[in-house]
């Protein structure tokens, strides 16, 4: 470990939990409260769940001396983000039966269910298991859902990176039987004296760990935002993957008021062959397990391990000590975009794929737009799969020639193509859930960003920028679930209806943005950005993206890596 300081309480919770069991099962079965203890709140994360409450009614319930309106969020583990049509229908039914009737596609290329009360947690988990899916390690101090390049039109390459995502996920999956015993009520087959975690040990990792795989020129997974990444190097002649550039040390989260916390883009560790990638993943995890900070969770991510122990050269040396082969030199590559390719594409295998924009990833019926019903009807006749993207969108994938007319008929009947005619600003937007359920949220995000975009769209249209792609990200707190620090325009909740505004990220996800104004009231965001957007429309260079323009025009300085993120801020407070 990297420190002799007193260990964080979570370390003892993990150590004493009998490999993530603790008292969780008894507390889930307790009918006297809708919640669970603080220790179990930490343990249930490893099972893919967070305890939440409806903050919209928190004050009212407090006045009536009632406990909080507790419910659980469940996140699935779906490496690569692909499900069958039958699984889609099964998960849709689970949402209606046990959750709040919606599916939410997350920025981790998987599903979340919201609003599950404690009394139905076991039936929900059992129903998920019956779909041949699970929630193991979707949260917690372990490697989480492994994401990969989503668009399957490059079929052979996509199939290979999808397989790698699954291989890494399985290899780094906790080996404890706790999930099956607690939720499926399997017989206890091991105790702490018998069971082993060959990679994680009793203490697992110091903090969460995220892994992604990208295929240039698409950076749809935001590879530099993650602890570990693999950039596929594809031979132009053979169209085969020759290996991967390995990235380490990215991460989006930080804490307001602590300048020793910051977002960070990943470094290149080296190059590995395709059959070496899983071993590289394991060794990177082992080094983080050994040297990560277990005293201060705000300093526990891999990015800080690298920053505080000698940088990327030190980390490369430690990983190399564990590998049986030598990492190669970085290979050339180029990213041009981090967005999704909307509409119809035909894969090299002859199958058809339709990418739909899903606002904030929320699959539900609203007014005349019956998205949830439409996808139900499509799934009933679909002979392919569904793929979730890291941008919260959905691909109806692997559609045969024979079935395409029937799918197209439903797409037209339910007007799903309306989603493809949105502005460039909306099509490149991401928001986290935030209020009312996230306990960390300081401000709105999912419920507010669509309306804010509507206002900003008027400014864009007035400047003939309707279809210009500008990445826009919003989160209700600084933890970075929506990867706001890689948005050309980023909003981070600072308080009720108050946001820090960031500008200047690279359109291809290779550079962080920079704080432009702090604590901006929601009503003042459009007046703040309007002159900048107008300036961009009138004075941009040919082909210049918005983030690059804001730096060239002097609105913000280019962001420095790591600790430099907080330095040289031109205008810190909106009130100044």
C-alpha positions in Angstrom: 0.0 0.0 0.0 1.1 3.6 -0.7 0.5 5.0 2.8 1.0 4.2 6.5 -2.0 6.3 7.5 -5.1 4.9 9.2 -7.1 2.9 6.7 -10.5 4.1 5.5 -13.4 2.4 7.2 -14.4 0.8 3.9 -11.2 -1.3 4.1 -12.3 -3.0 7.3 -15.8 -3.4 6.0 -14.5 -5.3 3.0 -12.0 -7.4 5.1 -14.6 -8.4 7.6 -17.4 -9.1 5.1 -16.6 -12.7 4.4 -16.0 -11.9 0.8 -18.9 -9.4 0.3 -21.5 -11.2 2.4 -21.5 -9.3 5.6 -25.0 -9.0 7.2 -26.5 -8.1 3.8 -28.9 -11.0 3.4 -30.5 -10.6 6.9 -30.9 -6.9 6.3 -32.5 -7.4 2.9 -35.0 -9.8 4.5 -35.8 -7.3 7.4 -39.3 -6.0 6.8 -39.1 -3.3 9.5 -37.2 -0.7 7.4 -36.9 0.1 3.7 -33.2 0.7 4.1 -30.0 -1.1 5.2 -27.1 -0.3 7.5 -24.1 1.9 6.5 -21.8 -1.1 6.2 -24.3 -3.0 4.0 -24.7 0.1 1.8 -21.0 -0.2 1.0 -21.2 -4.0 0.4 -24.3 -3.9 -1.8 -22.4 -1.8 -4.3 -20.3 -4.9 -5.2 -23.6 -6.6 -6.0 -24.5 -3.9 -8.5 -26.8 -1.8 -6.4 -27.0 1.6 -4.6 -29.5 2.5 -1.9 -31.2 5.7 -2.8 -34.3 7.7 -1.7 -36.7 10.1 -3.4 -35.3 13.5 -2.5 -38.4 15.2 -3.9 -40.3 13.9 -0.8 -37.5 13.8 1.7 -38.6 17.0 3.5 -42.2 16.1 3.6 -41.5 12.7 5.0 -39.2 14.1 7.7 -41.9 16.4 8.9 -44.2 13.4 9.2 -41.5 11.6 11.1 -41.3 8.9 8.4 -38.1 7.3 7.2 -36.8 8.3 3.8 -38.6 6.9 0.7 -35.9 4.3 0.2 -35.4 2.4 -3.0 -32.6 0.6 -4.8 -30.9 1.3 -8.1 -29.7 -1.9 -9.9 -27.0 -1.8 -12.6 -26.4 -4.8 -14.9 -23.1 -6.2 -16.0 -23.2 -6.4 -19.8 -19.6 -6.3 -21.2 -19.9 -4.8 -24.6 -23.4 -3.6 -24.0 -25.2 -6.2 -26.2 -28.4 -8.1 -25.4 -30.7 -10.4 -27.4 -34.2 -9.4 -28.4 -35.6 -11.8 -25.9 -33.4 -10.3 -23.1 -34.6 -6.9 -24.1 -38.2 -8.0 -23.6 -37.4 -9.7 -20.3 -35.6 -6.6 -19.0 -38.5 -4.4 -20.1 -40.9 -6.7 -18.2 -38.6 -6.5 -15.1 -38.7 -2.7 -15.3 -42.5 -2.8 -15.2 -42.9 -5.5 -12.6 -40.3 -4.4 -10.0 -38.9 -1.0 -10.9 -40.3 2.4 -12.0 -41.3 1.2 -15.5 -38.3 2.7 -17.3 -35.0 1.3 -18.6 -32.0 3.6 -18.4 -29.0 3.2 -20.7 -26.0 4.4 -18.8 -22.7 6.0 -19.8 -21.1 2.6 -18.9 -22.9 0.9 -21.9 -25.4 -1.0 -19.7 -28.8 -0.8 -18.1 -29.9 0.6 -14.8 -33.2 0.0 -13.0 -34.5 2.6 -10.6 -37.1 2.6 -7.9 -36.8 -1.0 -6.7 -38.1 -1.3 -3.1 -36.3 -3.7 -0.7 -39.0 -6.3 -0.5 -38.7 -7.1 -4.2 -34.9 -7.0 -4.5 -34.5 -10.8 -4.4 -37.3 -11.4 -7.0 -35.7 -8.7 -9.2 -32.2 -10.3 -9.0 -33.7 -13.7 -9.7 -35.6 -12.4 -12.7 -32.3 -10.8 -14.0 -30.5 -14.1 -13.5 -33.2 -15.9 -15.5 -32.3 -13.6 -18.5 -28.7 -15.0 -18.2 -27.4 -11.7 -17.0 -26.3 -10.4 -13.6 -25.3 -7.4 -11.6 -22.0 -8.7 -10.1 -19.3 -6.0 -9.9 -21.4 -3.4 -11.8 -20.5 -1.1 -8.8 -18.0 -1.3 -6.0 -14.2 -1.4 -5.6 -13.6 -3.8 -8.5 -13.3 -3.7 -12.3 -16.8 -2.6 -13.5 -18.7 -3.1 -16.7 -16.2 -3.3 -19.6 -17.1 -1.1 -22.5 -16.1 -1.4 -26.1 -16.6 0.2 -29.5 -20.3 -0.1 -30.1 -21.0 0.3 -33.8 -21.0 -3.2 -35.4 -20.8 -2.2 -39.0 -17.1 -3.2 -39.0 -18.2 -6.6 -38.0 -15.0 -8.6 -37.6 -13.3 -5.9 -35.7 -16.3 -5.2 -33.5 -16.7 -9.0 -32.8 -13.0 -9.1 -31.7 -13.2 -6.2 -29.3 -16.5 -7.4 -28.0 -14.9 -10.8 -27.2 -12.0 -9.0 -25.5 -14.5 -7.0 -23.4 -16.1 -10.2 -22.2 -12.8 -11.9 -21.6 -11.5 -9.1 -19.4 -14.8 -8.8 -17.6 -14.8 -12.6 -16.8 -11.1 -12.6 -15.8 -11.4 -9.7 -13.4 -14.8 -10.8 -12.0 -14.8 -11.4 -8.2 -14.8 -15.1 -7.6 -16.9 -15.0 -4.4 -20.2 -16.9 -4.3 -21.9 -14.1 -2.3 -24.1 -12.9 -5.1 -25.6 -16.3 -5.9 -26.0 -17.1 -2.2 -27.7 -13.9 -1.2 -29.9 -13.2 -4.2 -30.5 -16.7 -5.6 -30.5 -18.3 -2.2 -27.9 -20.9 -3.3 -26.5 -23.0 -0.5 -23.4 -21.5 1.3 -20.5 -23.3 -0.3 -17.6 -21.4 1.2 -16.5 -19.3 4.2 -13.7 -16.9 4.7 -11.3 -19.7 5.6 -11.9 -21.6 2.4 -12.8 -19.1 -0.3 -10.2 -17.1 -2.2 -10.1 -14.1 -4.4 -6.9 -14.8 -6.5 -6.7 -11.3 -8.0 -8.4 -9.1 -5.5 -7.9 -10.7 -2.1 -10.1 -9.8 0.9 -9.7 -6.1 0.5 -10.5 -5.9 -3.3 -9.3 -2.6 -4.9 -8.9 0.7 -3.1 -11.6 2.3 -5.4 -13.7 1.6 -8.5 -11.9 0.6 -11.7 -13.1 1.2 -15.2 -11.9 -0.5 -18.5 -12.8 0.3 -22.1 -11.8 -0.6 -25.6 -11.8 1.8 -28.5 -11.4 1.4 -32.3 -10.0 4.5 -34.1 -11.1 6.7 -35.6 -14.0 6.4 -33.2 -13.5 7.4 -29.6 -17.1 6.6 -28.6 -16.1 5.1 -25.3 -14.1 8.2 -24.1 -11.0 6.1 -23.7 -8.9 8.7 -21.9 -11.6 9.1 -19.2 -10.9 5.6 -17.8 -8.5 3.7 -15.5 -7.6 1.3 -18.2 -8.1 1.3 -22.0 -7.1 -0.6 -25.1 -6.9 1.3 -28.4 -7.2 -1.2 -31.2 -4.6 -0.9 -33.9 -6.1 -2.2 -37.2 -4.0 -3.1 -40.2 -5.4 -1.2 -43.2 -4.7 -4.0 -45.7 -5.9 -7.0 -43.8 -8.5 -5.1 -41.6 -7.3 -7.2 -38.7 -6.4 -6.0 -35.2 -2.6 -6.3 -34.8 -2.6 -5.3 -31.1 -3.6 -2.5 -28.7 -2.1 0.7 -27.3 -2.7 0.4 -23.6 -3.9 3.5 -21.7 -3.9 4.0 -17.9 -4.8 6.6 -15.3 -7.8 8.3 -16.7 -10.7 9.4 -14.4 -13.3 12.1 -14.3 -14.3 12.5 -10.6 -13.2 15.2 -8.3 -14.4 16.9 -5.1 -15.5 20.5 -4.9 -13.2 22.5 -2.7 -10.3 20.0 -2.9 -7.7 21.1 -5.4 -5.8 17.8 -4.8 -8.6 16.1 -6.6 -9.1 16.6 -10.4 -10.1 14.9 -13.6 -7.3 13.4 -15.6 -6.8 12.0 -19.1 -5.0 8.6 -19.4 -1.4 8.1 -20.4 -0.1 5.6 -22.9 1.4 2.6 -21.1 2.7 0.8 -24.2 1.6 -1.7 -26.8 0.5 -5.3 -26.5 -0.5 -8.1 -28.9 -4.2 -9.2 -28.9 -3.5 -12.4 -26.9 -1.6 -10.4 -24.2 -4.4 -7.9 -23.4 -6.1 -9.9 -20.6 -2.8 -10.4 -18.9 -2.0 -6.7 -19.1 -5.4 -5.9 -17.6 -4.7 -8.2 -14.7 -1.2 -6.8 -14.0 -2.5 -3.2 -14.1 -5.2 -4.1 -11.6 -2.6 -5.8 -9.3 -0.3 -2.7 -9.3 -3.3 -0.5 -8.4 -4.3 -3.0 -5.7 -0.8 -2.9 -4.2 -0.1 0.8 -4.4 -3.5 2.5 -4.4 -4.4 4.8 -1.5 -6.6 3.0 1.1 -6.7 5.9 3.6 -8.3 8.6 1.5 -11.0 7.4 -0.9 -10.9 10.8 -2.7 -7.3 10.0 -3.6 -7.8 6.3 -4.3 -8.3 6.1 -8.0 -5.5 4.8 -10.3 -4.9 8.4 -11.7 -3.7 9.4 -8.2 -1.6 6.3 -7.8 0.3 7.2 -10.9 0.5 10.9 -10.0 1.8 10.4 -6.5 4.3 7.6 -7.1 6.5 8.9 -9.9 4.3 9.2 -12.9 3.8 6.9 -15.9 7.4 5.8 -16.1 7.2 4.4 -12.5 3.9 2.8 -13.2 5.1 1.2 -16.5 8.1 -0.2 -14.5 5.8 -1.8 -11.9 3.5 -3.4 -14.5 6.5 -4.6 -16.5 7.9 -6.4 -13.4 4.7 -8.6 -13.4 4.5 -9.3 -17.1 6.2 -12.2 -18.8 6.7 -10.2 -22.0 7.9 -6.6 -22.7 5.4 -4.0 -23.7 6.0 -2.5 -27.1 6.2 1.1 -28.2 3.0 3.1 -28.9 1.6 2.6 -32.4 0.2 5.5 -34.5 -3.5 6.1 -34.3 -6.0 9.0 -34.7 -9.4 9.7 -33.2 -11.7 12.0 -35.1 -14.9 11.8 -33.0 -16.4 10.6 -29.7 -20.0 10.6 -30.9 -22.3 7.8 -32.3 -23.0 7.2 -36.0 -26.8 7.7 -36.2 -29.1 6.1 -38.7 -28.8 3.0 -40.9 -25.4 1.4 -41.7 -24.7 -1.9 -43.4 -22.1 -4.2 -41.8 -19.4 -6.1 -43.6 -21.4 -9.2 -42.9 -24.4 -7.9 -44.8 -26.5 -7.2 -41.7 -28.2 -3.8 -41.1 -27.8 -1.7 -38.0 -29.9 1.3 -36.9 -28.6 3.7 -34.2 -31.2 5.8 -32.4 -30.7 8.8 -30.2 -32.1 8.2 -26.7 -32.3 11.4 -24.7 -30.4 10.9 -21.4 -30.6 7.2 -22.1 -34.1 7.0 -20.6 -36.3 4.4 -22.4 -39.9 5.4 -21.6 -43.1 6.5 -23.3 -43.8 10.2 -23.2 -46.8 11.9 -24.8 -46.9 11.0 -28.5 -43.4 9.5 -28.5 -43.9 5.9 -27.5 -40.2 4.9 -27.4 -40.6 2.1 -24.8 -43.6 0.6 -26.6 -41.9 0.9 -30.0 -38.8 -1.0 -28.8 -41.1 -3.7 -27.3 -42.8 -4.2 -30.6 -39.5 -4.3 -32.5 -38.0 -6.8 -30.1 -40.9 -9.1 -30.6 -40.0 -9.5 -34.3 -36.3 -8.7 -34.2 -33.9 -11.5 -35.4 -30.8 -9.7 -34.2 -29.6 -7.9 -31.1 -29.6 -4.5 -29.3 -26.4 -2.7 -28.4 -26.1 0.1 -25.9 -23.5 2.8 -26.5 -21.3 4.7 -24.1 -23.2 7.8 -25.2 -26.5 6.5 -23.8 -27.9 5.6 -27.2 -29.2 2.4 -28.7 -28.3 0.3 -31.8 -30.9 -2.1 -33.2 -28.3 -4.4 -34.6 -27.8 -7.4 -36.8 -31.0 -7.0 -38.8 -31.3 -9.4 -41.7 -32.3 -8.3 -45.2 -35.6 -10.3 -44.8 -36.5 -8.6 -41.5 -35.5 -5.0 -42.3 -38.8 -4.0 -44.0 -40.7 -5.0 -40.9 -38.4 -3.2 -38.6 -38.5 -0.1 -40.8 -42.3 -0.2 -40.7 -42.3 -0.1 -36.9 -39.6 2.6 -36.9 -41.8 4.8 -39.1 -45.1 3.9 -37.3 -43.7 5.0 -34.0 -41.8 8.0 -35.5 -38.5 6.9 -34.1 -36.7 8.7 -36.9 -37.7 12.0 -35.2 -34.8 11.3 -32.8 -32.4 11.5 -35.7 -33.5 14.9 -36.8 -32.5 16.6 -33.6 -29.8 19.4 -33.6 -26.2 18.6 -33.5 -26.1 19.9 -29.9 -28.7 17.5 -28.7 -27.4 14.5 -30.5 -24.0 15.0 -28.8 -25.3 15.5 -25.3 -25.0 13.3 -22.1 -26.5 13.8 -18.7 -26.3 11.8 -15.4 -29.5 10.8 -13.4 -28.9 13.3 -10.5 -32.0 14.4 -8.7 -34.3 13.1 -7.3 -32.6 9.7 -6.6 -28.9 10.2 -6.6 -27.7 10.9 -3.0 -24.6 12.8 -4.3 -26.5 15.2 -6.6 -26.2 18.9 -5.8 -28.3 20.0 -8.8 -30.5 18.7 -11.5 -29.1 17.0 -14.6 -31.3 14.5 -16.5 -34.5 16.5 -15.8 -32.9 19.9 -16.7 -30.4 19.4 -19.6 -33.1 18.7 -22.3 -34.8 22.1 -21.5 -31.5 23.9 -21.3 -30.6 22.5 -24.7 -33.9 23.7 -26.1 -33.0 27.2 -25.1 -29.4 26.9 -26.4 -30.8 25.5 -29.7 -32.4 28.9 -30.4 -29.1 30.6 -30.1 -27.5 28.0 -32.4 -30.2 28.3 -35.0 -30.0 32.1 -34.9 -26.3 31.7 -35.8 -26.9 29.1 -38.5 -25.3 26.4 -36.4 -28.3 24.1 -36.1 -26.5 21.0 -37.2 -23.0 21.8 -35.8 -21.9 19.0 -33.5 -20.8 20.4 -30.1 -20.4 17.9 -27.2 -22.3 19.0 -24.2 -22.2 17.2 -20.9 -24.1 17.8 -17.6 -23.8 16.2 -14.1 -25.4 17.0 -10.9 -22.2 16.7 -8.9 -18.4 16.7 -9.6 -18.0 12.9 -9.5 -18.1 12.8 -13.3 -20.5 9.9 -14.2 -21.5 11.8 -17.3 -17.9 12.6 -18.1 -18.5 16.4 -18.0 -14.8 17.3 -18.1 -14.6 16.0 -21.7 -17.5 18.1 -23.0 -16.7 21.1 -25.2 -19.4 22.6 -23.0 -19.5 21.0 -19.5 -21.9 21.7 -16.6 -21.2 20.4 -13.1 -23.7 20.9 -10.3 -22.4 23.2 -7.5 -25.6 23.7 -5.6 -29.4 23.9 -6.1 -29.9 25.4 -9.7 -26.2 26.3 -9.7 -23.5 25.0 -12.1 -19.8 25.4 -12.8 -19.4 25.9 -16.5 -16.5 24.4 -18.4 -15.2 25.1 -21.9 -12.4 23.9 -24.2 -12.4 20.2 -24.4 -11.3 18.5 -27.6 -14.1 17.2 -29.9 -12.3 13.8 -30.1 -12.0 13.4 -26.4 -8.2 13.8 -26.1 -8.2 17.1 -24.0 -10.0 18.1 -20.8 -12.0 21.3 -20.6 -11.4 24.2 -18.2 -13.5 26.0 -15.7 -14.9 29.2 -17.3 -17.4 30.4 -14.6 -18.2 29.0 -11.2 -21.6 28.8 -9.5 -23.7 30.1 -12.5 -27.4 30.1 -11.8 -29.4 28.0 -14.3 -31.3 31.1 -15.6 -27.9 32.8 -16.5 -26.4 30.0 -18.5 -27.9 30.9 -21.8 -27.0 34.7 -21.5 -23.5 33.6 -20.5 -22.9 31.3 -23.5 -24.8 33.3 -26.1 -22.0 35.8 -27.0 -19.5 32.9 -27.1 -21.6 30.9 -29.5 -22.2 34.0 -31.6 -18.4 34.8 -31.6 -17.8 31.2 -32.7 -20.2 31.4 -35.6 -18.7 34.7 -36.9 -15.0 34.0 -36.3 -14.2 30.3 -36.3 -11.6 29.0 -38.7 -12.6 26.5 -41.4 -13.2 23.1 -39.7 -12.5 24.5 -36.3 -14.4 22.8 -33.4 -16.1 24.8 -30.7 -13.7 23.6 -27.9 -10.6 24.6 -29.9 -12.2 27.9 -30.7 -12.8 28.8 -27.1 -9.1 28.3 -26.4 -7.9 30.2 -29.5 -10.3 33.1 -28.7 -9.0 33.3 -25.1 -12.2 32.3 -23.2 -10.2 29.6 -21.4 -6.7 28.3 -21.4 -6.0 24.8 -22.6 -6.3 22.3 -19.7 -3.2 20.8 -18.3 -2.9 17.2 -17.2 -3.7 16.1 -13.7 -3.0 18.7 -11.0 -2.7 21.5 -13.6 -6.5 21.3 -14.2 -7.1 23.9 -11.4 -4.3 26.3 -12.5 -4.4 29.4 -14.7 -8.2 29.7 -14.5 -9.1 33.0 -16.3 -12.5 33.7 -14.7 -13.2 31.6 -11.7 -16.4 33.1 -10.2 -19.5 34.1 -12.1 -20.1 36.8 -9.5 -16.8 38.5 -10.2 
